[in-house]
Amino acid sequence: MNAGPEAAGSADRAWRMLAELAERAPRAMQLAPGAGEDEIAAWGVPLPEDVRQLVRRVRGFRVGAPEEAAVYRLAPERGLTPGGWSIGPPGSAHLLHEAGGNALFVDVDSASGAWGRVFAATADFRETWAYVAPSLVDWVTGLARAALGAAPDEEPVLERLAEAAHVFSYRPDLRGVPVLQARPGADPELAAVLAGLPDEALVVDLREVAAPATLHLPSPPGLRGGHIEFQRRLGGRFAVGFPRTQAGRPGPGQRVRSTTTGAWSEAPLPLRASRST
């Protein structure tokens, strides 16, 4: 987990950039108040120190006018996601944002509870994901920095925020390698990941990849009646397309709602009336 003065400093920097953006462009960015320690403890989700420091200041934010706003929840107030083909097994991610089957989420190690990288899924390209940022705090910092470059004019800020959140035009454009092909010559860390995967699975090595990047994990030709489930290994340093043979993936034209409990994104987010430090 990220800990110590460096974690506190990165969280403080992210918070101050968000607060400055909300002050300079209040119609484009509205912040929700932070959470107290008792409330954080009640969520039952271990938080790395940088995330804990951030959600004590701001638990989420809303981008845009209320009638068409995008809501982002930094705090896991409702626990980790129940999972789905596009996000992974239950308890393996914290969902930051969902709209129309598109999802932005943080990888969470279901065994250790460690938080990893930020990824995104889309209903438009069902075999495509994105590696968005090295951590939640890095993602918040990058989003705020992009928008501050256009402040105080509201419309350019909204355009910049939309551009920063559009995650499927990224380069590099990476394609998953079949496990059977990746095994020869694998280093010890990669070999450990491959050892727990079937031959038909796909893997993308993200250790040397700078975010953002687009990831393609197409279903293997022999996977009939099944689907690819997006998983991560070792804190998100490896992305995995895991073949599942059971039904559950939506067909063409169907909206994807299996990634969350349902109306997660639509619930009200309490907003801060004014800037607070």
HUGI-V120634 format. One record per pair of residues at least 4 apart in sequence whose ideal C-beta (glycine too) atoms are under 8 Angstrom apart, sorted by the first residue. I is the first residue (numbers start at 1). J is the second residue. D is the distance in whole Angstrom. If there is no record, write none. Layout:
i = (I;I)
j = (J;J)
d = (D;D)
This chain:
i = (1;1;1;1;1;2;2;2;2;2;2;2;2;2;3;3;3;4;4;5;6;7;7;7;7;7;8;8;8;8;9;10;10;10;10;10;11;11;11;11;11;11;11;11;11;12;12;13;13;14;14;14;14;14;14;15;15;15;15;15;16;17;17;17;17;17;17;18;18;18;18;18;18;18;19;19;19;19;19;19;19;20;20;20;20;21;21;21;21;21;21;21;21;22;22;22;22;22;22;22;23;24;24;24;25;25;25;25;25;25;25;26;27;27;28;28;28;28;28;28;28;29;29;29;29;29;29;30;30;30;30;30;31;31;31;31;31;32;32;32;32;32;32;32;32;32;33;33;33;33;33;34;34;34;34;34;35;35;35;35;35;35;35;36;36;37;37;38;39;40;40;40;40;40;43;43;43;43;44;45;45;45;45;45;45;46;46;47;47;47;47;47;48;48;48;49;50;50;50;50;51;51;51;51;51;52;53;54;54;54;54;54;55;55;55;58;58;59;59;59;59;60;60;60;60;60;60;61;61;61;61;62;62;62;62;62;62;62;63;63;63;63;63;63;64;64;64;64;64;65;70;70;70;71;71;71;72;72;72;73;73;73;73;73;74;74;74;76;76;78;78;80;80;80;80;80;80;81;81;81;81;81;81;81;81;81;81;81;82;82;82;83;83;83;83;83;83;83;83;84;84;84;84;84;85;85;85;85;85;85;85;85;85;86;86;86;86;86;86;86;86;86;86;87;87;87;87;87;87;87;87;88;88;88;88;88;88;88;89;89;89;90;91;91;92;92;92;92;92;92;93;93;93;93;93;94;94;94;94;94;95;95;95;95;95;95;96;96;96;96;96;96;97;97;97;97;97;98;98;98;98;98;98;98;99;100;100;101;101;101;101;101;101;102;102;102;102;102;103;103;103;103;103;104;104;104;104;104;104;105;105;105;105;106;106;106;106;106;106;106;107;107;107;107;107;107;107;107;108;108;108;108;109;109;109;109;109;114;115;115;116;116;116;116;116;117;117;117;117;117;117;117;117;117;117;117;118;118;118;118;118;118;118;118;118;119;119;119;119;119;119;119;119;120;120;120;120;120;121;121;121;121;122;122;122;122;122;123;123;123;124;125;126;126;126;127;127;127;127;127;128;128;128;128;128;129;129;129;129;129;130;130;130;130;130;130;130;131;131;131;131;131;131;131;131;132;132;132;132;133;133;133;133;133;134;134;135;136;137;138;138;139;140;141;142;142;143;143;143;143;144;145;146;146;146;146;146;147;147;147;147;147;149;150;150;150;150;151;151;152;153;154;155;156;157;158;159;160;161;162;167;167;168;169;170;170;170;171;171;172;172;172;173;173;173;174;174;174;174;174;174;175;175;175;176;176;176;176;176;176;176;176;176;176;177;177;177;177;177;178;178;178;178;178;178;179;179;179;179;179;179;179;179;179;180;182;182;182;182;183;183;186;186;186;187;188;189;189;189;189;190;190;190;190;191;192;193;193;193;193;193;193;194;197;197;197;197;198;198;200;200;200;200;201;201;201;201;202;202;202;202;202;202;203;203;203;203;204;204;204;204;204;204;205;205;205;206;206;206;206;206;207;207;209;215;217;217;217;217;217;218;218;219;219;219;219;219;219;220;223;223;223;223;225;225;226;226;226;226;226;226;227;227;227;227;228;228;228;228;228;229;229;229;229;230;230;230;230;231;231;231;231;232;232;232;232;233;233;233;234;244;244;248;250;250;250;250;257;260;260;263;272)
j = (46;48;49;114;115;6;7;10;48;49;50;51;135;137;7;48;49;8;49;9;10;11;48;49;50;53;12;49;50;53;13;14;50;137;138;141;15;49;50;51;52;53;54;57;137;16;53;17;141;18;54;137;140;141;144;19;53;54;57;58;20;21;140;141;144;145;148;22;29;31;58;61;140;144;23;31;57;58;275;276;277;24;144;148;151;25;28;29;144;147;148;151;157;26;29;30;31;61;272;275;275;148;151;152;29;147;151;152;153;154;157;30;65;154;63;64;147;154;157;158;161;61;62;63;147;157;161;61;62;69;271;272;58;60;61;271;272;58;59;60;61;62;269;270;271;272;58;59;270;272;276;55;56;57;58;59;39;40;55;56;59;75;77;40;56;41;56;42;43;47;52;55;56;75;75;76;77;79;79;76;79;80;94;108;113;113;114;51;52;55;76;115;52;114;115;53;54;135;136;137;55;74;115;136;137;56;57;58;74;136;137;140;59;74;75;74;272;73;74;75;77;71;72;73;74;75;269;71;72;74;269;66;69;70;71;72;269;271;69;70;72;158;161;165;68;69;70;158;161;69;97;99;165;97;265;269;96;97;104;77;95;96;97;269;96;136;140;80;94;261;264;90;91;92;93;94;108;87;90;91;92;93;94;95;105;259;260;261;90;260;261;87;88;89;90;91;92;93;259;88;256;258;259;260;227;228;229;230;244;248;249;258;259;101;103;121;123;126;129;230;256;258;259;92;93;95;103;105;121;230;259;92;93;107;229;230;231;232;110;229;231;110;108;110;107;108;109;110;231;232;105;106;107;108;119;105;106;108;115;136;103;104;105;259;260;264;104;105;106;118;136;139;102;103;104;165;265;102;103;104;259;260;264;265;265;123;255;122;123;255;256;257;259;120;121;122;123;124;120;121;122;259;260;118;119;120;132;165;167;118;119;120;121;115;116;117;118;119;135;136;115;116;117;118;119;232;235;236;113;114;115;116;113;114;115;116;235;235;135;136;135;232;235;236;237;131;132;133;134;135;206;211;232;235;236;237;131;132;133;134;135;136;138;139;211;129;130;131;132;230;232;236;239;129;130;132;167;168;129;130;230;259;126;128;129;167;168;250;255;256;168;168;249;250;256;216;217;218;219;228;168;214;215;216;217;214;215;217;230;239;167;168;170;212;213;214;215;206;209;211;212;213;215;236;239;139;167;211;212;138;139;142;211;212;138;211;139;140;141;142;211;143;144;145;146;164;147;161;164;165;148;149;150;160;161;163;164;151;157;160;161;164;160;156;157;159;160;156;157;157;157;158;159;160;161;162;163;164;165;166;212;214;214;214;212;213;214;213;214;209;213;214;213;214;216;204;209;213;214;215;216;204;216;218;202;203;204;215;216;217;218;239;240;241;181;182;202;203;204;182;199;200;201;202;220;183;194;197;198;199;200;201;202;203;199;186;190;194;203;191;194;190;191;194;191;192;193;207;234;237;194;203;205;238;195;196;197;203;233;234;238;240;203;201;203;240;242;242;243;220;222;223;243;240;241;242;243;217;218;220;228;240;241;238;239;240;241;209;215;217;238;239;240;209;237;238;213;236;237;238;239;237;238;213;239;228;230;239;240;241;228;241;223;226;227;228;241;243;243;227;228;243;245;245;247;243;244;245;246;247;249;243;244;248;249;241;242;243;244;249;241;242;243;244;239;240;241;242;239;240;241;242;236;238;239;240;237;238;240;238;248;249;258;254;255;256;258;262;264;265;267;276)
d = (8;4;6;6;7;7;4;8;5;6;4;8;7;8;5;7;4;7;7;6;6;6;7;4;4;7;6;7;7;5;6;6;5;5;8;7;6;8;5;7;8;4;4;8;6;6;7;6;6;7;6;5;4;5;7;6;8;6;4;6;6;6;8;6;4;6;6;6;7;6;6;6;7;5;6;7;8;8;5;8;7;6;8;7;8;6;8;5;5;5;6;6;7;6;5;6;5;7;8;6;5;7;4;4;6;7;5;6;8;5;4;7;7;5;7;7;7;5;4;5;7;6;8;6;7;7;8;6;5;8;5;7;5;8;5;7;4;6;5;4;6;8;5;5;6;6;7;7;6;5;7;6;5;4;5;6;4;5;6;6;5;6;8;7;8;6;8;7;7;7;7;7;7;8;7;6;6;7;7;4;6;6;7;8;8;4;8;5;4;7;8;7;7;7;5;6;6;7;8;5;6;8;6;6;7;6;7;7;6;7;6;7;5;5;4;7;8;7;6;4;7;7;6;4;5;6;5;8;6;8;8;8;5;7;5;8;6;6;6;5;7;7;5;8;6;4;6;6;8;6;6;6;7;7;6;5;5;5;8;7;7;6;7;7;7;7;7;6;5;8;7;8;5;7;6;6;6;6;7;8;8;5;7;5;7;7;6;8;5;7;6;6;6;5;4;7;7;8;8;8;8;4;4;7;5;7;5;7;7;6;5;7;8;8;6;4;8;8;8;6;6;8;5;7;5;7;6;6;6;7;5;4;6;8;6;6;5;7;7;7;7;8;7;5;7;6;8;5;7;7;4;6;6;6;8;6;5;6;7;8;6;8;5;7;6;6;5;6;7;7;8;8;8;7;4;8;7;7;5;8;6;5;6;5;6;6;7;7;3;5;3;7;7;7;7;5;6;8;7;5;8;5;7;7;8;5;7;7;7;7;6;7;8;6;7;7;5;8;8;5;7;4;5;8;6;5;7;4;7;7;6;7;6;4;8;7;7;6;7;7;7;7;4;4;8;6;8;7;6;7;8;7;7;7;3;8;8;4;4;8;7;6;8;5;8;6;6;6;6;7;7;7;8;7;4;5;4;8;5;8;7;7;8;7;8;8;6;8;7;4;8;6;7;8;8;6;6;5;7;7;6;6;7;6;8;8;5;7;6;7;4;6;6;6;7;5;6;6;7;5;6;5;6;8;7;6;5;6;5;5;4;6;5;7;5;6;7;7;6;6;8;6;6;6;6;7;7;7;5;7;6;7;8;5;7;7;4;7;5;5;5;7;7;4;5;7;4;8;5;8;7;6;6;6;6;6;6;6;6;6;6;8;6;8;4;5;5;7;7;7;5;7;7;5;7;5;7;6;7;5;7;8;5;8;3;6;5;7;6;4;7;7;8;5;5;5;6;6;7;7;7;7;7;6;7;7;5;5;7;5;7;5;7;6;4;6;7;6;6;7;6;4;4;6;7;6;7;8;7;8;6;8;6;7;6;8;7;7;5;7;5;8;7;4;7;7;7;8;6;5;7;7;5;6;6;5;6;5;8;8;7;7;4;6;7;5;8;8;5;7;7;4;8;8;8;6;7;7;6;6;6;5;8;5;5;5;7;7;8;3;7;8;5;7;7;5;8;7;6;8;8;5;7;7;6;6;5;4;7;8;8;8;5;6;3;4;7;6;7;8;7;5;8;5;7;7;7;8;8;4;8;5;5;7;6;7;7;4;6;6;7;8;7;4;7;5;7;7;4;7;6;6)
